[in-house]
Amino acid sequence: MNDWIDVHALVDDELTPEQRVKVQEYIKNTPQAELEWYAVREVKAVLVTKCVHPECEETWKLCTKRLQEIDKTKRVESFVGRYSWAICGVFICVIGGAAFFNRMTGGSLRTNDVASASLVPISAPRSQTPDDVQKWLQDNLSKTMQVQPGRVSVVGGGQGQLKDGRRIAEAVMQDSDGELKLFVIEKTSAISDVEPIEGHSSYSGGTIKDVNCILWSNQGNEYILAGDRPIDQLCRVADTLSTH
């Protein structure tokens, strides 16, 4: 028996009947134990009658809410720490997939994005007969190009890629009114800074570095014809280059 602990346990009614009998006999025969038992009993009686029970329901709710938030934070930190490499891998796949999808299906461009493309020069056709010009355009720009005899000549060109990886080709051409540039971009779904041209439903109009340009689509590609001349004249030239 642990004398003083058992005396306190007796006051708190925490003993078995057998233990109670032993402790009571001990207190009866030990004056110091009896004084301890009496003191503990009186202290507990005073506490029962004098203690104030404050109303703190709101404070308790705030405490439990904060404890729950701390527990949730620890669970999240544990999950992230355990699976951080897998999470990073998922993000990389999502970003890479989005970039690949944009490249394959095309996305919105601006006309000045076309002018800033890096192009590798390609030589002009050896002769300027309509058949040779048409073959050069079909081989280097698009198989759909159709040229009316004698309207344009090709003096150079280039091929390369836009920043998003899509192929772009350029032909620098001449006609009786001066120089023109024709661009063909693969798999482009839209160019954002252009507007429909009244009276020419097949074309949209805009500018490339303050030079007029027109746009049209054919078989999934975007065609842009630019030149320092009115939009109507560019539309007439475009009519000689492609059927759409």
C-alpha positions, 0 to 999 in steps of 0.5 A: 500500500502506498500510504498517502496516495491511498489516502487520497484515493479513498477520498476520491472513492477510487478504491476497491472494497478490500482496499478501502477496508485496509486504508480505513484501518490504517487511518484509524491507527495512524494520526498523521494519516487521519489528519491527511485524510481530513485535510484532503476531504475538506479541500475537496469540499471547499472546491466543490462549493466555491469553484465558479464554472465560467461560460466559455462555449464560444472560446472552446469552439474557437479552440477546437476549430484551431486544433482541427486546422492544425491537424488538417495542415499536418495531414496535408504537409505529410501527404505533400512530403510523401508524394511530392515527386509524384505531384511534380510529375503530374504537373509536368505531364499536364504542362507538357500535354497542354503544350503538345496539344496547342502545337498539334491543334493550333492556338490563337496568334497575333499577326506580329507573332508571324513577323517575328518568326525566325526563318531560314532563307530559301532560294527563289525558283530558277525561272518565273514562268507561272508553272515554275512559280506555282510548283515552288509555292506548292513545294515550299508553302502549300500544295493548295497554291494556284497561280494565274499566269503572269500575275506574280513572281517569287524573288525569295522566301524562308522556312522556320518555326513559330515560338510554339513550334508550328511550321511557318513558310514565307514567299517574298513576291513581286507584282506590278504594284510592288512587293508582297509577302505570303505566309503559310502557318500549319494547324492554326485555329485563329489569329486574334487581332484581325476583323472581317472585311466587308464585301470579302467574306472569305478574308479577314484584315489586319496589319503586320507592323503597320503594313496591311495584311489579309488572312484566309484559311484552307485545309487547316492552314492559315494564309497571310498576305501582306503588302503596302497597299489597300486591303481591296488590292490584297484581296484581288491578289489573294484571289489569284493565289488560292481557291477557297 
